């Protein structure tokens, strides 16, 4: 099962974990990306995400398909939040269940790196002084 969602709601990692749980799997790996309160010496107040949702969901499904081609996994959840995401709240979650831990751990790493590099979701950092900056995902590694 693939869960591919874009939401304006708080991401419930417990619910996602429950949804990917399977009696045939001994591992569930997760990645939860949260809003931090600083970037290069500036105080971040909130993040704001925008997405071209039809294309974003299509690209997220491609990531699920690629994960299934590369690893033996059972269930995958890729969820990204849009709109305002306050400090400490999650903007993205990736949860993968697999029979063994290596596959789910590698799949989660691939999932977040590929999502940041390919999915049309844009991030605006809003600073304490109400200035802002649109950000690219410069931390991405080659996929």
C-alpha positions as CSV (number, residue, x, y, z in Angstrom):
1,X,0.0,0.0,0.0
2,X,1.2,3.5,-0.8
3,X,0.0,6.5,1.1
4,X,0.7,9.7,-0.8
5,X,-0.8,12.9,0.7
6,X,-0.5,16.6,0.7
7,X,-2.2,18.2,3.7
8,X,-2.7,21.4,5.5
9,X,-3.2,19.5,8.8
10,X,-0.7,18.6,11.4
11,X,1.1,15.3,10.4
12,X,0.2,12.5,12.8
13,X,3.3,10.2,12.8
14,X,1.5,7.7,15.1
15,X,-1.4,7.4,12.7
16,X,1.0,6.9,9.7
17,X,3.0,4.3,11.6
18,X,-0.2,2.4,12.4
19,X,-1.3,2.6,8.7
20,X,2.0,1.1,7.4
21,X,2.3,-1.6,10.1
22,X,2.1,-5.2,8.8
23,X,2.3,-8.6,10.5
24,X,4.8,-9.6,7.8
25,X,7.2,-6.8,8.6
26,X,9.8,-6.6,11.4
27,X,10.8,-3.0,10.7
28,X,9.2,0.4,10.3
29,X,11.5,3.3,9.6
30,X,10.5,6.9,9.7
31,X,11.8,10.3,8.8
32,X,10.1,13.4,10.2
33,X,11.2,16.8,9.0
34,X,10.4,19.6,11.4
35,X,10.6,23.4,11.3
36,X,13.7,24.7,13.2
37,X,13.9,28.2,14.6
38,X,17.1,29.3,12.9
39,X,18.8,29.4,9.5
40,X,22.3,30.8,9.0
41,X,22.1,33.1,12.0
42,X,18.6,34.4,11.3
43,X,15.6,33.6,13.7
44,X,12.9,31.7,11.8
45,X,9.3,32.4,12.9
46,X,7.6,29.9,10.6
47,X,7.8,28.1,7.3
48,X,5.3,28.4,4.5
49,X,5.0,25.7,1.9
50,X,3.3,25.9,-1.5
51,X,2.8,23.1,-4.0
52,X,1.5,22.3,-7.4
53,X,-0.5,19.5,-5.9
54,X,-1.4,17.3,-8.9
55,X,2.2,17.2,-10.1
56,X,3.6,16.9,-6.5
57,X,1.4,13.8,-5.8
58,X,2.4,12.3,-9.2
59,X,6.1,12.8,-8.3
60,X,5.6,11.4,-4.8
61,X,3.9,8.3,-6.3
62,X,7.0,7.9,-8.6
63,X,9.2,7.9,-5.5
64,X,7.0,5.1,-4.0
65,X,7.3,3.1,-7.3
66,X,11.1,3.6,-7.4
67,X,11.4,2.5,-3.8
68,X,9.5,-0.7,-4.6
69,X,11.8,-1.3,-7.6
70,X,14.9,-1.0,-5.4
71,X,14.0,-2.6,-2.1
72,X,11.7,-5.2,-0.6
73,X,9.2,-3.1,1.3
74,X,5.5,-3.6,2.1
75,X,3.9,-0.2,2.9
76,X,5.1,3.4,2.2
77,X,3.7,6.7,3.4
78,X,4.9,10.0,1.9
79,X,3.1,13.0,3.4
80,X,4.0,16.7,3.0
81,X,2.3,19.6,4.7
82,X,1.6,22.8,2.9
83,X,0.6,26.2,4.3
84,X,2.1,27.6,7.5
85,X,4.2,25.2,9.5
86,X,5.2,26.6,12.9
87,X,8.5,26.0,14.7
88,X,8.8,22.3,15.9
89,X,6.0,21.0,13.8
90,X,6.5,18.5,11.0
91,X,6.4,19.5,7.3
92,X,7.2,16.1,5.9
93,X,7.0,12.5,7.0
94,X,8.2,9.3,5.3
95,X,7.3,6.0,6.9
96,X,8.3,2.6,5.4
97,X,7.6,-0.9,6.6
98,X,9.7,-3.9,5.5
99,X,10.5,-7.4,6.6
100,X,14.0,-6.3,7.6
101,X,15.4,-2.9,8.8
102,X,18.0,-2.4,6.1
103,X,15.5,-2.0,3.3
104,X,13.2,0.4,5.2
105,X,16.1,2.5,6.4
106,X,17.6,2.8,2.9
107,X,14.1,3.5,1.4
108,X,13.4,6.3,3.8
109,X,16.8,7.9,3.0
110,X,16.1,7.6,-0.7
111,X,12.6,8.9,-0.2
112,X,13.5,12.2,1.5
113,X,16.5,12.9,-0.8
114,X,14.4,12.3,-3.9
115,X,11.4,14.2,-2.6
116,X,13.5,17.3,-1.9
117,X,15.2,17.1,-5.3
118,X,12.2,16.3,-7.5
119,X,8.8,17.2,-6.0
120,X,7.4,20.7,-6.9
121,X,6.9,21.9,-3.3
122,X,8.4,25.3,-2.4
123,X,9.4,26.6,1.0
124,X,9.4,30.2,2.2
125,X,11.2,31.0,5.5
126,X,9.6,33.8,7.4
127,X,11.9,35.5,9.9
128,X,11.3,37.2,13.2
129,X,11.5,40.6,11.6
130,X,8.8,39.6,9.1
131,X,11.3,39.5,6.2
132,X,11.3,36.2,4.2
133,X,13.3,34.1,1.8
134,X,12.2,31.4,-0.7
135,X,14.5,28.5,-0.2
136,X,15.9,25.7,-2.5
137,X,16.8,22.4,-1.1
138,X,20.5,22.9,-1.2
139,X,21.3,20.2,1.3
140,X,20.1,17.5,-1.2
141,X,22.6,14.9,-2.2
142,X,22.7,13.4,-5.7
143,X,20.0,10.8,-6.3
